[in-house]
Amino acid sequence: MEQERKFYNVEELARLLGVSKNKVYDLCHIEGFPAIWLGRRVIVSRSGFEQWVESQAGSGVDILAR
């Protein structure tokens, strides 16, 4: 039985969102985004990402334009 992963890497998140890796890196620099920097590597908490998306839903704001 495979254990569910608790983190996404940039490539996985880009694929999930249908955006480029550069856009994911842009998201990672937004205050409040659940990115964890490990040197130059970034991982994103799966549960934190889901909560962050819910908090952004319906805001009508382009989060990458901030």
N, C-alpha and C positions, 0 to 999 in steps of 0.2 A: 504494500500500500504506500503510495507516494504522498509525502507530507506537502501540504499547500504552502507555497512560498509566501513569505511575509514582505518581500521587497521586490520592486521592479528596477531594472537598470534602464538607462536612457533609451537604448534601442527598443526594448520591450514596450516602454511607455509611448514612444513615437509610433510604433506599429499599432498599439491599442487606440491611440487618439487619431491616427491617420495624418500625422504631421511629420515634419522633418526632425532629425535629432537636434538641429540648431534651435528649433522652436521649443523643444523640451528643455534645452539648456537655458533659454530665455525664461521659461517658467520657473526653473530652479533658482533664479535670482530674484523672484518676487517674494516680498516679505509675507510670511505666513504659509508659503508652499512647503510641504513636508519633505524637502530634500535633505539628505545627509551627505555631506562632503567627506570623502575619505581620500585626502590628498587631492589628486586630479580626478578621481573617480567619484561618480554620484550614484546614490541609490535613493529610491523613493519608497517610503512606507506605504504598503498597499492600503491598510486601514486609514492612515492619515490622508492618502490621496482621495479615497472615497469620501471621507468627511469634507475635505477641501472642495471637491467637486460639488457636493450638496450645498455647501455654503455659498458657492458662486452661482449656482443654478438660479435662473430667473432674475439675476441682477441687471441684465441687459447691458453690461459693461464689457468692452473688449479688454480682457485681462492683460493682453500683450501690449496694449497701448498705454498702460500706466507708466 
